[in-house]
Each structure stands twice: as C-alpha cells, then as structure tokens.
Amino acid sequence: MQSKQGSKDDRRVSRQVTGTDLVKLALPLDSSEWHGCGAETVWAERLSGEHYRIDNSPFYFFGLSYRDIVVATADEHGQLRFRSVHEHGGHSTYRLMRCAGAKESFATFWQPLGVLCCTYEVGPGRLVSE
C-alpha cells in the first residue's frame, strides 16, 4: 500500500483515488510523546453525515486501523477532527522501527507476511505501519 500524502497547508484537501473522493481527517496526539506531533492526518472516505471510513494506516495514533469507520466533525477552520470509532473494520495495525541499513533484511522477513496479503506503509524516519 502506498502512503497517500497531502499538503500540510490545505486543511480541506481532497484527493480523487480510484473514483472515491477522499478527505484529510486529523487525529489528536500528545506532542510530549516520543514523536513530538500534536496531530496526525489520515485519508478518509465520507460515508454519510459525520461517518468516515479510514483509507490508510495511522503511524502514531493508536486504537484505529485501515477501513475503520469513525465519527468526525469539522472544527472552526474546516479541518475534520476525529471524535470516536464507530465501527472497527477488521484490520490490525502494527508498528515497526527499522534499524538503519535494515532494508534488505526487512524485505526478507516481510516476504511471508506479503504472501498472506499483508500490506505496509513506510512513514517518517524508520517507522513502518502494517
């Protein structure tokens, strides 16, 4: 799975992917944690009203995975903000920190998981989200 990157400056960014209109949805984080981020954004598909389906894996936010349905509302600036999980979509997210120079060994160990149709996204630094 490829990570879908959007503009940090455009809070209402929308992306057309395979016929589905996706929007950015902000997940709150504690900036005093190891990642230093106050929020993370993921791509989401609007379903109805305040319900959205997550379309990629979060790297820092826990308790949420690909294809989960969430409740989100727009803040005063128009940015969609996560409120709660409405329904889990049946996927799991695991986070890995690769050691520097471990790209080849990662590919070797990942191969059996790929056969099982597992996917991954490469995030900032050495972070890998499955």
HELIX and SHEET records of a PDB file:
HELIX    1   1 LYS A  103  VAL A  115  1                                  13    
SHEET    1   A 6 SER A  14  VAL A  17  0                                        
SHEET    2   A 6 THR A  20  PRO A  28 -1                                        
SHEET    3   A 6 ALA A  39  SER A  48 -1                                        
SHEET    4   A 6 HIS A  51  ILE A  54 -1                                        
SHEET    5   A 6 ILE A  69  ALA A  74 -1                                        
SHEET    6   A 6 LEU A  80  GLU A  87 -1                                        
SHEET    1   B 3 ARG A  95  MET A  97  0                                        
SHEET    2   B 3 LEU A 127  SER A 129 -1                                        
SHEET    3   B 3 GLU A 121  VAL A 122 -1                                        
END                                                                             
